[in-house]
Amino acid sequence: MNLDHLFIVVVALALALLTGHCSGRAVELDADGGSIAAASDAAGSPSSASSLGIRAGESGPRTTRPTFVKITTPPPARVAQIRGTTVELECEIVGSPTPSVQWVHGSGQTADWEDISVNVITEETPTSVARVVSRLVIDRSSRASQTTYTCIGRSAGQLAMASTVVYHIDATGSRLGNFSDLMLLRPLGAGATSPTHTFMNLKNARITLHYKTLFENMGTTVVLPCKAVGRPVPEITWLNEDGNVVGSLQDPRLRTLPTGELIITGLRWTDMGTYTCVAKNAISKDEAETFIYPVRPN
């Protein structure tokens, strides 16, 4: 079991504890997303969720669902980049409700100059819990000796951030000199499976933002982002667990927007599973998975 699946299992078990014994039914959230109903066991006594904090004055035991934001996988603190190469930084954030995520550089400006929306998620799902992955693709040479990039996550007025200092160098190997103790960012496209492009205006397709895991109330409209960069501009498609393209022909509740988002209208328990975003252009493709766990509201 890899870490991603372990995270999903841990969260699912935690939610299951809040609803008593595993009876096969969905986790239950209040309609306002503010609390989780705790089920009673066969003897009629409340489950162990009562130890997590119960609201007073209500007919049944309930626990407040906290709001939070946390960086679970920060980008490295200090790295080296060879001038003229394209590299990336990755930041993973979990939050409730779904956090907004943005990269800025040292001056406080948005770090992605070509498309400022490519690394931004807005809080449009107040009842959700999501694990978000944001990647910053750095493909501009800098004359500065170093640049600081900061990943910022926001949710319900709370803030989490992590910064990376990128040192721009002219050589590799033994010529790193004073930077030999730093992690050297591997240039994108330098792998054996990635082609070397003759024309500088061609760029590999790379997914820069997606949800890794999403818990959302049943009956709501879910928007799964999949932002990508590349030249030519990548075409985005979504696949279900069977590897079939998701589209309105199979189920009118599911459709892909021209901007790459997957829309699921009226989320159902049967929608639970892994959805794969595929970004592809003429020279390469990239994939990212999103696991959806539908939650039953009261």
KOLBANU-362884 format. One record per residue (C-alpha): x, y, z. Coordinates in steps of 0.25 Angstrom, whole numbers, plus 5000, padded with zeros to 4 digits. Example, Ala and Ser with C-alpha at 12.3 -4.5 7.8 and 13.67 -1.06 7.14 Angstrom:
504949825031505549965029
end
This chain:
500050005000500650134996500550265004499450324995498550204998498950205012498450345014497150315008496950195017497350275029496350385026495250285023495450205036495450335044494150375037493650235039493950245054493050375055491850295049492050165059492250025054492450005039491049975034491350005019490650135019491250265016491950365025490850475029491150615030490250735034489650805022490450925026491750845026491950885041491850755048491850605046490750515052491250405061490450275060490050185072490450045074489549925074489349945089488850095087490050155093490850265085492050225078493450265081493250395073492750455086494150465091494450565080493550675085492050675085491150795083490350825095488850845094488550755082487650635082488850535078490350535079491050615069492450655067492950785061493650775048494950865049495450955039496850945036497950965025499350895026500450875016500650725016501850715006502650845005503550884993505050864997505550985005506851004996507150954982508050994970507551014956508451014944508151144936507351114923506650984928505250964931504950914945503850904955503450914970502350834976501450864988500350784994499350845003498150785011497050865016495550875020494850945013495650925000496851015001497251124991498651094986499651204980501051214977501751354978503251394976504051484985503451614981502051564985501551554971500951424965502051334961501451274948501551394938500851324926499551284933499251334947498051244948498851124946499351104961498051154968496851084974495751164980494851124992493651094984493250964992493051005007492650865011493850795005495150735010496250724999497750694997498250784987499550774978500150894972501350904963502151024959502851004945504051104944504451124930505051264930506551284932506851384943507951474944507851484959508751384967507551334975506051344975505051314986503751244982502651224993501451124993500251185000499051105004497751175010496551125016495451185025496351295029497551215032498851215025499951115022501251145014502551085010503751155003504851104994506151174991506551144976508051174973508251194958509551134954510351124941510950984942510750844948511550734954512850774960512650914956511550934966512550994975511851064987510550994983511050854983510250824996508950864989507850784982508050804967506650814961506550714950506150784937504850744931504950664918506350614922505850474925506050354915504550354912504450504909504850554895505850664893505250774885505950844874505050974875505051054887503651094886503150944889502850904903502450774909501050754915501150764930499950764940500150874950498950864959497950754963497250694975497950574980496750534989495350604991494250575001492950644997491550645001490550554993489650634984490650744982491250784969492750754969493750824961495050744959496150844954497250794944498150914940499350884930500450964923501150924910501350974896500450944888499450954899499050814904497750754902497150704915496250574916495750504928495750344930494950264940495450144947495250054935496050144927494950194919494750344915493750414924492750494916491350534915491050414905491250314917490550394928490050534926490350574940491850564936492550664926493850724924493950874922494850934911495750984922495950844927495150834939494250704941492850744946492050634954490550684956489850624968490950544974490550404977491150284986491350214973492250324968493350284978494650244972495850294964495850384952497050414944497350544937498150534924498850654918499450624904500050714893500850684881502050644888501750584902500650554912500450554927499450484936498950514950497950444959496750494968496050404978494650444981493950404994492450444994491950485008490550475013489950605019488850605029
end
